Amino acid sequence: MLTIMASIFGMVIGSFLNVVIHRIPRGESVIWPGSHCPTCGAGIRPLDNVPLLSFILLRGRCRSCQSAISSRYPMIELLTAVVFGALVWKNGPTPEVLPEMLFAAAIIALIGIDVETRTLPNIITYPLLLFGLLANLWRSGWGEPIIYSFDFSLLLDAGEVEVDLVRLAIQGGLLLALATPALWLLDRLDLLLFGKYFGWDDIGSSPDDERWEREERIHNRVIFATILIGLLIGAAWIIGVRQYGESDRMAIENASEGLQTALAGALTGVLPVWLLRTLHFLIRGREGMGLGDIKLLAGIGAFLGWQGVLGSILLGSIGGSVIGLLLLRRSDEGLQTTIPFGCFLGLASLLVLFKSGL
């Protein structure tokens, strides 16, 4: 019964994710106006907005203008329902299921956007990184810890009995505060190193385009809001450890180890792939992988850890290679054919999430 309820909840969240997928790339609000047909603009009636069921009853067409409704809508709703149901079926109704669902929802939204626009917007990837760090910190300290095949520690010395809480406070606070600014610097570095290779025609937009400017403003506000939240959380961590660390020392130490695991995962997802991307630019003079894919890997690594992100890269590469070969045979662009690699990384991370029971 709980699995069925989780699946129904997933369909509802999937319906909202369809709004996110459609509106975020267009720089539109996901709250206002209400759901409407993208073709004729007619508002969608409540009875026509029931996930999956309405699509079937309407036979995949708008009630007002009879234009076809994209098959993406029921597919996203069904995928979210399956993932949410699977997480509850595997792990039960534990507190840890909620961050798993939030992670899965963000990944599904990125999958849908990447398939349609070949982009992975910062408005989702930046918060995903910070969320992954916080989720690992909380689970390791006060929830069900993540189990890995072997331990990995950057900050705590092996066999150390008494840990310096001041050191943990400062190190954890700096990590939380500097994570998203590091992504911002990566964006700036990318333009500095490879900006000469980019052309506005390559991304199908123009810096003079009004919609492009509106989207940029929205994304920049979210980026800097995420950076500010990270700074505040980092400061709160330092203050909290200094004030309450002695009374809850074990939880603080465990949470710090979880934060280390998240950092290792994010770096594992970013550094090797960014270096390969850089080599491709230097050798070929064009982009081989979007920077959005690397920022997505940072979020996946922060949530799933370094082993999880390696599994996601492996599975995503296999899936992307198979589909890519099929697209090459059908495309006139040959080896220049682009594929939504973020989609395959996202799907692979969902498989790893379910397999690991995180």
WOBEL-V843681 format. One record per helix or strand. SS is the DSSP state (@ for helix, = for strand). FROM is the first residue (numbers start at 1). TO is the last residue. If there is no record, write none. Layout:
ss	from	to
SS	FROM	TO
SS	FROM	TO
//
This chain:
ss	from	to
@	2	26
=	36	36
=	43	43
@	46	48
@	53	57
=	61	61
=	68	68
@	72	91
@	96	117
@	122	142
@	165	197
@	200	203
@	210	244
@	249	284
@	291	330
@	334	336
@	341	356
//
